[in-house]
Amino acid sequence: MPELTDQEAAALNHLQEAMVERLARFSPLEYDKCRRAEAKTLGVMVATLDAEVKKARAEHQAKNPEPKKAPEWAPLTQTHTEPVNGEELMAELIGAIRRFVMLDESAALTVALWVLFTWVFEQIAETNPYLRIVAPAPECGKSTLLKVVKFLCRGAWLVSRITASSFTRTMERERRTLLLDEGDAFLHENEIMRNVLDSASDPDTANVSMAVKSGDDWIPADFNTYVPIAIVSIGTLRKMQTVESRGIHAHLKRATPAELKQLSKGRRREMRNLLDPLAAKCARWAVDNAPAMKGVRPELPEGLSGREQDKWEPLIMIADKIGGAYAQLSRATASTTSDSRQSTSLSELMLADLMELFDVRNATALASADICTALIEREDRPWGEMGRARKPLTQRGLAGLLRGFEIVPGTVHPEGNPVGSKGYKRSDLEDSFSRYLHISGDPIRPNVQTLGGQGESDDFTSVQQGSSDGSENSPKPNGQNELDAWTDENPENVDREDF
């Protein structure tokens, strides 16, 4: 056979590539019928043709991907047959929740409103408040409460451990309500999950880009993660303050022996029999009421910060739609929990203590050494044992905590010190005091006795009495969980060893 010229060889290669491209568009059944004859025509082995067709199919799919279908919630399979009265539904939800776990009525109200939020999420959610179920110690019913929520909310996906990859890929296939148990076992200092969870709180940022396999190549793909999320843990999560600030907290108590006798055991059969009909009522209430709630902007309580407003807006919107006393009770709960247990960083705690120290001494300037001495003496604060080394606060550490507020030490002349020393003038701190410690004119003074504690509203008369054996959720000022929460700082701003 005469040797082909370059032009003839190029034409033959083009013809062979065109034949492979044509075969790659055949269905598997069509291709299987003709593969042997086509391989003979091309003068190649069948296995060689199979490999080339497979490669061409992958390249064609990568260049011409099928339109991406947006993930959807599973269709409602069971709804209550009759219209549901919102007030009666809320009373049933709160009663069912408190049948299995020990928590006050304001916390139960928060959980019940969040459960309804999962049912109207698709229609109304412009913000995404997480439900943060927090227990001060083991055996407080945190996992039991999460099981209750699982049976009540829409599309529950309850897991005890998760990766960013499994979360994003699952949400891309089908919308689910993510219920994370045992958060304290795997979320502490988990920067990847912190990033994913932070972004999932807003519809415009809830997108994660990941590389996915397409043929022999890896291509970028975006995954949307905007779904309701509940997280359960013992204590607050270390180095996860941004996630904590996106949650509405429901604080549990350990039941006393007497109270334990009144609680149901939380067995699966009993839960299903009681809660499945309630979930069907929630679905019917959502179908009937969600359309009228789109775009509604409820009046929010005064004194809430911007993020607190974002978190409570959808829940208060639901409470307003329910009507009756729940509109007022939801606002009272928002005000109480936001004021008494707002997320407070170590820097904010320092700022509040500085403000108090200036007030007590009626001073216009204070030396850094005097500030450190005064704060270290406080037994209700962590300043005496800072960081992993458990060292007292130093002047350098003080400066590091205030650096984020653009506050730097300078030469001051406190009363009785004509020479001058490094310190801070109150006039230089006032702007930060007003920005970070005041809302609507009321000073916020973070107190270690209330951080992580359980706020209660006078609007509620709880049918459950507080624990008399010291087991209720009373914070431990020098406990490890609380100190870990206070030390959630950027290492670039604060050198832990400098304390």
HELIX and SHEET records of a PDB file:
HELIX    1   1 ASP A    6  ALA A   24  1                                  19    
HELIX    2   2 PRO A   28  LEU A   42  1                                  15    
HELIX    3   3 VAL A   46  LYS A   63  1                                  18    
HELIX    4   4 GLY A   86  PHE A  100  1                                  15    
HELIX    5   5 GLU A  105  ILE A  124  1                                  20    
HELIX    6   6 LYS A  142  LEU A  152  1                                  11    
HELIX    7   7 ALA A  164  ARG A  173  1                                  10    
HELIX    8   8 GLY A  183  PHE A  186  1                                   4    
HELIX    9   9 GLU A  191  SER A  199  1                                   9    
HELIX   10  10 GLN A  241  GLU A  244  1                                   4    
HELIX   11  11 PRO A  257  GLN A  262  1                                   6    
HELIX   12  12 ARG A  268  MET A  293  1                                  26    
HELIX   13  13 GLY A  306  ILE A  322  1                                  17    
HELIX   14  14 TYR A  326  SER A  340  1                                  15    
HELIX   15  15 LEU A  346  ARG A  361  1                                  16    
HELIX   16  16 SER A  368  ILE A  376  1                                   9    
HELIX   17  17 PRO A  382  GLY A  384  5                                   3    
HELIX   18  18 GLN A  395  ARG A  403  1                                   9    
HELIX   19  19 ARG A  426  TYR A  436  1                                  11    
HELIX   20  20 GLN A  480  TRP A  486  1                                   7    
HELIX   21  21 ARG A  496  ASP A  498  5                                   3    
SHEET    1   A 5 ALA A 156  VAL A 159  0                                        
SHEET    2   A 5 THR A 177  LEU A 180  1                                        
SHEET    3   A 5 ILE A 229  ILE A 234  1                                        
SHEET    4   A 5 TYR A 130  ALA A 135  1                                        
SHEET    5   A 5 GLY A 247  HIS A 251  1                                        
SHEET    1   B 2 ASN A 207  SER A 214  0                                        
SHEET    2   B 2 ASP A 217  ASN A 224 -1                                        
SHEET    1   C 3 ALA A 365  ALA A 367  0                                        
SHEET    2   C 3 SER A 421  LYS A 425 -1                                        
SHEET    3   C 3 GLY A 410  VAL A 412 -1                                        
SHEET    1   D 2 HIS A 438  ILE A 439  0                                        
SHEET    2   D 2 ASP A 442  PRO A 443 -1                                        
END                                                                             
